[in-house]
Amino acid sequence: MKYMNYHNVKIALLSVVATLFLSCSDEFLDRTPTHSYTADTYYSSDEAIIKGTEPLYNYAWHGFNERAILGMGSFRANDAWSPYLSGEYARFTITGLTSDLVSAWSSLYMVVTMANQLINDLDKYAKEDNPNVTQAVVNQAKGEAMLMRGCAYFYLLRGWGEVILFEDNDDAVKNPVRPLCKESSVLKFVVRDFERASNLLPERGSNNHPSRYVAKALLAKALLAQSGWQDGGSNKDGMRDEATLSRVVSLCDEVINCGQYKLLDDYENLFRPQFNDNEETLLAMRWADPLLGEYASNNNLISDLAWSDVTDINAWGGSLHASVDMLDYYNEEPKDSFRLRANFFTPGRYYSYIWSEKGGYTYNVNWCQGKKGVVGTKADCDGHLDQQASPLNTYILRLADVYLTKAEALLGNNESTSNPEALAAFNATRIRAKLDPKTSFTFEELIRERRIEFCLEYCNWFDMVTWYRWKPQTMLNFFNHKQHRAFMLNSGDVVVNPDKTLSYRCIFPGSNNWYFNDDEGHCLWNDRMTVSNDDNTTVMTKADGYTYDVDALAAAKGADYQPIVLSEANIFMPYPEADVIQNSNFNQPAVDYDFGE
């Protein structure tokens, strides 16, 4: 950890609650205090205690969400590509000096320190003899702090592996040079936080604060990871613990059957600001109203995602586009159009709610730029949009994840399953997407379903790391031989066919050549050969015997092509260089965390 992360940590929470950031909701983060507070006087009412939790839903996460979350969670998973935006994440060339990585690391530890301080301050200052303070509210605030601390450490674990654990900020200030903890200890810490939160949080959440079932859902996800997690060094696929898997299923059932959450009928509406805080949301980063100008508590991703054609704010994005992987998935099942239109713009697609004041927007470009997170114009957002501020929440967990977590737990160690209960969970997201239900599914099909359902939601890579720690051989084979990390160059690189499949041509990172061409200069697409790069007249199709072996084509480029190879050496991200320099423990073996048991 950087020393700077510990300085003045005791006033960090108070400085935040003294400026309390506003939100788009009617009540959540809706008032700014006009007085200064100290810890011993602040926690004097239930209202103040609840207000003290709310910076944990935006301000603390800002450095993670500002840009790094896209590269870490989606580009590394190969959901999408951009040769210009966070390309080092997609190419697995980040270093300890990558600025977004440093910001993300600091932000996640800000969540930890804020949560620690809130828990410790409540123990010290929320007096039981104060008639304006009730124990139920104190418990709720502690539960929320533990919930968010567990989330931060869960991201840290799946991002960096071995990380520093601490619960006492004062002790961390006095002893800042601390050892890394083993992955198994970090995961145990996460599980413990979620378990404690599930016992402290109320049966029903209110004003967009979480219920205990949110903690149970996250606990299920963490236990699923723990059931098969092998600390670094193993190169053999492992087995998940069956008893833990059974507990995961029970927890998922509690969440699904509690009556507080349900899948939204229209998948696309999940990513429109008018449907923030919907019934599918379990937990989200909830950002300030863009009109308030609170940069450090805003969702700033909009400027990287949107561009002038789709918005009237000054956004410089648009370079993000679908990966070849994702296009191949949609070509396997062209009926999956409802999720496709929510995830990516495709040629000819019309959106009534973008440029609604002009009758809607049609994407008249032969490309597949990113759609998710693009919210349209100021008018489309009821005025609540700014150059570097989107009104959209950032999902941490929604109910669809709970269904697929249950399906994965019921699949367990099997190659495939036709278990009716597992199928019901697996098919929940497919049925919502207007697709035919499956009669069985495999682990690879589960990966596919999760990747499409959560595409560009900044989480797919973190799930892949969990699978890697369970099945390293299987996942390395998937990364290096089944994923194709390629991208399109121009607006003429994608064509929608009459059967709704997508034809595309691409290049690979590390290649100095445009597209793939044969010796006669024909341009090679995924499903056809055309006259040249500039003439898209079809020369041969698959029906004529045309074959497209993208791996062989890439390898044929020889020295011009440097393939991206994943291994134990780059699955986890490097630590910030300044932390490594300041703390010699980063170069020492990790230790077990002392849980005081």
Disulfide bonds with the S-S distance in Angstrom:
none
